[in-house]
Amino acid sequence: MMKDADALDILRAQGCAVGTPDVHTGRVRVWIRGSDEAVDVEIGRELHELAEGKLSFEDIRARREDETVVGTE
């Protein structure tokens, strides 16, 4: 089983800048390689799937947009 630290190392090796995981929110900010944009990624499964290529930044961004819509209703 992959650890969060391993997933962060994989993302760094892929050229992404990675922030420090925030234990209060359960997320870590990952800057998209080659841009000034960042996405907040949930620690654990979502982070692992991003590192493994099972999820894209666009998938995660769409999830966050859905959360925003649900949270304001």
N, C-alpha and C positions, 0 to 999 in steps of 0.2 A: 504494500500500500504506500502510495506517495505521501510525503509529508508536505505541509504548507511551505516550509523552507525550500524543499526541493522544487516545488512548482515555481516559487519566486526566482530561484536560480535559473530554471529553464527559460522563463520569460526574459530575464536579464541576458542570457546567452543569445536569445533571439533578437536582442537589440532594444528591448523595452526598458524604460526607466520605471522603477518600482518604488513606491513609498513604503513607509513603515506601517505594518498592519495595525489597525485601531481596534483594540479588544472591546471597546465600548460599543462601537457600531457593527463590528464583525466584518469590516470591509478594509480593503487596501486599494489605494489609487495606483493605477497603471497608466503610464503615458504611452500613447500609440506611437510606435516607431515611425520616424519620418514626419511627425506632425507635432503641433503644440496642444493637441487634444488629449484628454485623459478620461478614463472610465473608472468608476468605483466598482470593484469586483468583490463579491462576497468571499470571505475566507472559507476554505473547505472545498466542497464539491465544485462550485462554480469556478474557483481559482484553478483547481486541478484540471477541469475540462478545458479551460482556456489554454493552459500550458500544454495539454495533450493535443490541441487542435480540434477538439470536439465542439467547441464554441468559438465564435468569432467576437470581435469587439462590437460589431454591428448587432449581433444577437443580444449581447449584454446591454447595449445602449437601448435597444427596443424594450427589454425587460424593465429598465429604469423608467422609461417613458410611460409604460403601462402602470408601474407602481405610482407614479406621480398622478396619473389620471384617477386611479382607484382611491388614492389618498385624499383627493380633494372633493370627492363626491359625498 
